[in-house]
Amino acid sequence: MKTIIKKKFLRFSCCIIGLIVLVGCKQSLLNEKNDYTEAELYRPNFHFTPKKGWMNDPNGMFYYNGYYHLFYQHYPDSNVWGPMHWGHAISTDLISWTEKPIAIYPDEKGYIFSGSAVVDVKNTSGFGSLKNPPMVAMFTYHDMKKEKAGETNYQSQGIAYSLNEGLTWTKYEANPIIKNPNIKDFRDPKMTWDAIHQQWIMVLAAGDKTMFYGSKNLKDWKLLSDFGKEIGAHGGVWECPDFFPMLVDGTDDYKWVMLLSINPGGPNGGSATQYFVGDFDGKTFTIDDAFSKDVKEQNGLWIDYGRDNYAGVTWSNISEVDGRKLFIGWMSNWDYAQKVPTETWRSSMTIPRELVLVKEGNHYTVSSKPVKELKNYIAKTINKESIKIDKEMILVDKSVVDLSKLDIQFSLKDLKKDVYTFSFSNNSKNIIQFGINKKENYFFIDRSKSGKIAFSDIFANKISKAPFKADFDKMDIRVIVDKTSIEIFYNNGKTVMTEIFFPDQPMEYFSVSKANTDYTIENLIINQLNFN
């Protein structure tokens, strides 16, 4: 009897111990899971993101009196898309941003969709004075009642002005200033001062084309022409155009460049931004023959081949002394933007970039590079002049640098028809890989094992690719990493790939894989950035 009781007691004890162990293990896992808050793990160090709520397209950017102004599509009451406002942030250096109160609210005419803003230095609008020039914003009114009623003309263009450097705005009493000509998708006006033809010009998206308007006073607009029907990629609706002249790098010649976003229809699925290069006579935009051929052969040329750079536009009122064409994009994709695993806020902007127009033979390329102001945040630098890669190796780990905020630059030498792979990884077996497949001629990013991916069936369902044609045995690469994003600039930014990812814990290793043939990493510079 005592033996039976003893056995039952032992079985009971084992069950209790097992339960304690099981609970202990679960508690340990919970503790491990909760080591990082959402902000610590996912909120960027130096890419702009709102304190709370939803954000998408950048809007109305201008520079004035020492400040870069960034406006953006914003819904402060939810982390998914809703009634659109214009959010607002300012910066003195394009890197550190201060969020300001909401700039423009929706009203009885509709939501406030994407648009642009300019500094009316000569007060052509009459809203201000030469001493206190007005900022004038143009945006798309989106009338949800009309859309739900099945009407076509639910989008029109309105303007507002600010006399206190963009802090508050007054809507024009005669809005809308451009009524809808019975076009379903009629939106995203981008204004530019055309100094060459001494006029304000504006381009907006109109379904499968863009429409150009001209004005002398920013209030009265005349239709000039349209562009784009059956030109370029048309896998989705055209959105968020931009249009401006650019000097060809190293010359005194200039061309006009149009940026044009499309959703869906990007080179790797979902949202992306293509571009066109040509001439503008003050009324009509015509792309070059050689550029037209490149567009047809490649089904569009793209400002960024990654999946997470959309609706990007440029700043207005950049001084001639500065001379740069400055750009920023929304760092997400409509395929999954409303599902990403952040709850307090949704979405970030890309690193601001300088666009450069490069001509090689008869071919034009719009290249990108991170703005020079980023170098002011370098806290620590690691240099390695030459590393022969004949085996897989860790180039740097968390004991040396914080891998959540890095600017890495290096060159690859002795490249053959092989695959060259780099990766960021951690002890949770999360890994994001990128590199060059010189066998099949494409750059790539693979985030299929980067951490949280189950929130979307298509977030990590394939490797993203960017094609190249030129034969080369050396390649310059720059990589910007900020917690949950990677921006890769190949060949001085002539090809760019931007993608987001959501690891279970911070990345701990930057590694390089062995190829079938030996090769060399030259001039490896790892810059640790600091934003405290």
ABEGO torsion letter per residue (X at the ends): XAAAAAAAAAAAAAAAAAAAAAAAAAAAAAAAAAABBAAAAABBAABBBBABEBBBBBBGBBBBGGBBBBBBBBBAABABBBBBBBBBBBBAAGABBBBBBBABBBBAAEBBBBBBBBBBAAGAAGABBAABBBBBBBBBBBBAAAAAAGBABABBBBBBBBAAGGABBBBBAAOBABBBAGBABBBGBBBBBBAAAGBBBBBBBBGABBBBBBBAAGABBBBABBBGBGBEBAABBBBGBBBBBBBBBGBABBBBBBBBBBOBGBAAEEBBBBBBBBBBAGABBBBBAAAAAAAAAAGEBBABABABBBGBBBBBGBBAAAGBBBBBBBBBBAAAAAABBBAABBEBBBBBBBBBBBBBEABBBBBBBBBAAAAAABABBBBBABBBBABBBBABBAAABBAABBBBBBBBBGBBBBBBBBBBBBAAGBBBBBEBBAAAGBBBBBAAAAEBAAABAAAAABBBBBBBABBBABBBBBBBBBGABBBBBBGGGABBBBBBBBBABBBABBBBBBBABBBBBBGBBBBBBBAX
